[in-house]
Amino acid sequence: MASEKRRVVITGAGLITAIGNDVVSNWDALLSGVSGGATITAFDPSELPVRFAAEVKNFDATLHLDRKEVKRTDRFTQLALVATAEAMENAGFGEGGPDIPSDRFGVITGSGIGGITTLEQQHQVYLNKGPERVSPFFVPMFIADMAPGLISMKYGAKGPNYSTQSACASSAHAIGNAFELIRRGVSDVIITGGSESSVTPLTMAGFASMKAISFRNETPETASRPFDAGRDGFVLGEGCGILVLEELELAAARGADILAEVVGYGLSADAYHMTAPAPEGKGAQRAMALALEDAGAQPTDVDYINAHGTSTPLNDLSETQAIKKLFGDHAHQMVVSSTKSMTGHTLGAAGGVEGVITALSLREGKIAPTINFSEPDPDCDLDYAHNKVVERPLRLALSNSFGFGGHNVCLAIKRWEG
């Protein structure tokens, strides 16, 4: 029974997105309805059909990491290291890590693509200068598991250590797995979440070719418009969301400032299509139902859903259908919002980014708006907090993450009452 298992709380958070480089700046921007969409600056996008994204801005890794570390890591790993430092500081641990046996301390993070910036750069080196000029650090910079690996080395975490890779559900799987390992008694503290930095020429070309991203080059700041009738695709974002999960008794004993409690984890597969969701969101519905069952909660207990809400025609419709099918009349009593309208879609980092945001929403009793709404979609008729902050007491929230390949994850997070 869930009541016999150990309780797991969030004691630290780190956040980097297109609208802020730490938790406080992100939260302020979210409540202000700031859009992260803008013309790409990392490279010249003029030859691409889509020339904008939600890039992390004003991020200088050398201000946080030594130059050798920067030279030997891909940007997605740099984001993970910096966000982890914030999360560990917020958790009250600092660089020394928790005062527990090192094998009880783990790191599990997700990334959908990993070091694709390095891959593209080193491929050009190979083509232009030959194989002997390819960096000896190419492979460790490229592979997705290097982020949790380097985090574990920095903090001396010798417990479970790996990377999850399930497209846009990657870091939600990471958080869910970390939650389970602490609940089962395998670990006491786990750094978890996800990181992604995939705004590259090849990635942009690929998503544009499959018509997955918005083509609103003239108005990038309004291109991400989840649940709006005029939505035409997601805005590719980069970023990182890190959570420190901790066993409740350990956190209470050291007087930790608890942000929220993770209470349920649901996961499923569509077994339907490479990129399209299952009809009527049946896989998403199962994941949400399983998360509620795991939490020992009823659908009427849920006050808020941080939706996957990508701003694609199929996703937003199927997620709405799944919510209405599972929650019935209560679907119209909840708030369902998509913070991707501001951060863009951070792919494998989305579960981590939105896990942090969901926890903040519960703590503050505030739901950030889904911005850029202009035209109602009769098939998407829930309360999406369109263009407004919603303030209300929140008890239980769900955070949804769905990925290409038919991966569905739902995390149930509860307000911490003390």
N, C-alpha and C positions, 0 to 999 in steps of 0.2 A: 504494500500500500504506500502511496505517496507520503502519508503522514509519518511513516516509519523511517523515511529516508532523511538524510541530513539536509538542512536548509542552506541555500546558496544566495549570497547577497552581492551587490555591486558596490565596491568601496573606492573605485577609482575610474576615471574616464579621461581619454585624450581624443582630440578631434581636430582634423585638418580637412578643409574642403575649399571649394572655390569661393566661399563667402567668409572664410575666417581660418586662422592658423592656430586656434586654441579653442577650448570649450566656451569660454566667456564670449569671445568675439563671434563665434558661430551662433550662439544662442541669441545674442542681441540682433544679429543680422536676420535670423529666422523670424523673430518676432516683428521685425521691421519690414519683412517681405522683400528682402534684397535678392536679386537674381544674380547668379554666377555666370550666366551665359555671356560670351563675348568672342570677338574674332581671335583666332588662335595666334599666340605670340611665340610659342616654342620653336616654330619653323615657319617658312613661307608657305601658306596654304593656297596660294592663288591658283594653282592648277587643279585643285580638288573641287568636286561638285558641292561639298559642304565645307565651309571655311571657318566654322566656329565650334566652340566647345565650352565646358565649364572647367577651366584650368585652375589649379591652385595658384594663387597670386602672392608675390612678394615672399616667396619661400627661398631662403638661402641656407642650404644644408651646412655650410661651413660655419655658421653661427652656432651650431649645435653639436657638430661632429668634427673630429680632427680631419685634416686634409687627406691623409692616407685612407681613412675610413670612407670619405666621400669618393675618392678616386676608385675605390674597389667595390662600390655598391651601386646598384641601379636606383633610380629615383623612387621606385615603389618601396624599396627597403629603407631608404632614407626617411621617407614619410612614416614608416612603421616605427623606426627607432625614435624619432622625435615625438610622435604621438604617445608612444609607450613611456617615455620619460615624463611627459605631463601626467599620464594616468598613474604612474607609480608615485609621483610627488603628491598628487591629489589623494592617493590612498594612504599617505603617511609613511611610505616605505623608503623613498629615496633610492640612491644607487646601490645601497647595501642589500636591498631585497628584504623579504619578510624573515622574521626570527623563527624559522622552522627548519627542520631537516631539508637539505637541498633537494632530496628525491621526492619531497612532498610538494614541490613547487614546479609548475609546468608552464609551457607556452604553446598555444595552438592558435594559429592565425590562418586566414584564407586569402587567396588571390585568384581571380579568374584567369589571368593571362601571365602574371609574373613580369619578368624583366624584358618586355618587348622593345623598350627603347634601346637597351643594350643589344638585343638581337638584330635590330635593323641597322644600328651603327656598325656593328662588327661584320655584318654581311657586306656592307659597303667597303669596309677595309679589305675583306677577303677578295671581292671583285676587283678593286682598284689597285691593291698593293700585294696581293697574293697571300697564301695560307700562312706563311711564316710570320706575317705581321698581325695575325689575330691575337688578341690579348690573352695571356694565360689566365686572366680572371673572367673571361667571357662566360664560361659555364657556371661558376658560382654566382656571378652577377645575374644571370638569366633565370636560373631555376627558382620556382616559387617558394620552395621550402627554406631558402636562405634567410628570409625575414625572421621566422621564428627561431631559426638556428642562431643567428647573430644576437637576437634578443636574449636567448637563453645564456649565451656566452657572457653577455654584458652583466647580467644579474645573477649568474650562478645557478640557474634553474636546471636541475638534473632530473626532473620528473618527466611526464609525457611531453613530447616535443615533436610537432609535425605541422604540415600545411594541408588544409582542405582545398579541393579544387572542384567546384561544381557550378561553374559559370557564375551567374549573378546571385546564386544561393551560397556561395563559398563561405563567406564569413558568418552567415547565419548558422551554417552547419558547424563551423568552428566554435561558436558560442554555445550551441546546443551540446556539442561533444564535451566541452569544458564543464558545462553545467552537470552533465551526467557523471563525469569522472569525480567531481567533488562530491556530488550527492551519494555516490556509491562508496566513497571513502578511499578512493585511489589517491587523490590529491587534496590538499587543503587550500592552495592558492593557485590560480591559473591566469596568466595574461592571455587575453583572447581578443578576437575581432578580425579586422582585415584591412588590406592596403591594395591600392591599384593606381597605376600611372601609365595609361595606355593611349594618351592623346599623341599619336604618331601618324605619319603619312599613310602607312600601310593599313593601320587600324581604321582610320577615318575612311579610306577608300573602300575597305571591305564592308563596313557598316552601311556606307552610302550605296554600294552596289546592291546590297540586299534590301534597300529601302527601309532600314530599321530606324534611322535617325532622321530628325527634322531637317528640312531643306530651307528654313527661313533665314537665309544668309543676311538679309537686310535688317532683320529685327531679332538678333540672337537672344536678347534679354527676355523676350516674350515667347521664345520657341517651345520651351517646356511648359505644356499646359494640360496636365493630367485631368481626365474626366470631362474636358471641354469638347464640344462637338467638332471643333476645328483642329484637333490634335493630329499631327502627321508624323510622329516619331519622337524618340527620346533625344536628349542632348547628352552627348558623351561627357562624363565628368571624371575627375581624378580626386583622390583623397584617401583618408585613413580614419577609421574609428576603432579605438582600443578600449576595452573594459578590463578591469581587474575584478575577477570573481573570487569570492572567499567564503569559506565555511562560516556560518553565522556565529557559532560559539567563539571561534577564534577572533572574528571581527569585533564581537561585543567585549571580549576580554581585554582587548587592547584599546578600546574606546574609539573605534573607527567611525568616521562619519559615513553612514550608510546611505547610498543614493537611492537604491530600489532593491527589490528582491526578484530573482528569476524563479518562476514557479512551474513553468511548463514548456515542453519542447515537442513539436509535432513535425513529422516529415513524411513525404510521399513521393511517388513518381507518377507522371501522366501516362507513360508508355504509349505515346500517341504520335508525336511529331518532333522533328529536330528543333524547330524554333517557335511554332505556334502552341498556345496553351490548349489543353483539352477542352472540348465543348462544355460550355456553362461552368467552366472553372472547377470541374469535379475533383481534380487533384489538389487544387488549392483549398477546396472545401474540406477534404479529408485531413489535410495538414492542420487546418485551424481546429477542426473537431478533435483531433488527437492531442493538440496542445492544451485545449480546455480539459479534456479527460485527464491528461497528465497532471494538470494543476488542481484537479478536483473542483472545477468551476463549471457553472452553467452559462449558456450564451447570454442570459440576461445580466450576468455579472460584469460583462465587458462594457466599458465606457468609451473606449477609443481604439481605433485601429490605425497604426501607421502603415499605410498601404504600400504595396510594391509600386503601384501607380506610376508607370514608366512614361506615360503620354503617348503610347502607341494605341492605335484603334483596337486591336485584339486584346491586349493585356487589360486595359482599363475596363472594357466591357465584361470580360470573363471574370475578373476579380469582383466586380460589382455583382454579377450573377451569383458567384460563390457565396458572397456575404449575405445576399438576400435569401438564398436557399437555406443556409445554415442558421441564420439568426431570425428569420421570419419577420414578424412585426417589429421586433426589437432592432432590426437593421436601421430603421428610421429614427430610432431614439439615440443612437450612437453618433459620434463624429468619426469620419473616415478622411484622413488627409494624406497628401503626398508631398513630402519635403523635397522630393526630386525636382519639383517645380523650381526650386532655388539652387540646390546643390548639383543639379544634373544627375545622371545615372552613373554612379561610380562602380558599376559592374560588380566584381567580386568583393569590393569593400562595402557595398551597400548595406549588408546586414549589420556590419560593425558600426557604420555611420548612423544608421537609423536605430540601432539598439541604444546608442548613447542618447540620441534625440528623444526616443520614447521614454527612457528613464528620467530625463530632464522634464519632460512634459508631465509625468506623474508627480514628480517632486514639486514642481512649481504650480500645478493646476492650470497650465496654459498650453494650448494647442496652436502651433504655428500655422499660418494660412497656407492653402494651396493657391498660389498666385497665378496670374495670367488667364483667369477665367473671363470669357466674353460671350460665349454662346452655349446655352444649355443643350445637353444631349438627353433626349427623352428616355434613353435606355440606361443612363447613368443618373439616377434620381435620388441619391442619398445626400446626407449633409457632409460635404467635402471641405468645410471651412473655407469656401472660396473667397479669396481676397480679404479675409478677416481673421484676427486672432480670436479664438474661443477660450473663455475663462470659465472653468467649472471644476468642482471637485472630481478627481479621477481616482478610481480604486484599482482597476485592472485594465491593462492594455495589451494588445497584440501587435507584433511587428512581423510583417509578411515579406518574404523574399522568394522569388521564383526565378529559375534559370533556364537558358537554352538546354535542351536535352530532357526537359520535363521534370526538373528538380523543384520541389516545393518544400519550403520550411516556414514554420510559424513559431515564434517565441512568445510565451506569455510572461509578462512582467507586471509585478504588483507594486503599488505604492508602499513605501516603508513607513509604518506607523510608529515605530520606536518601541 
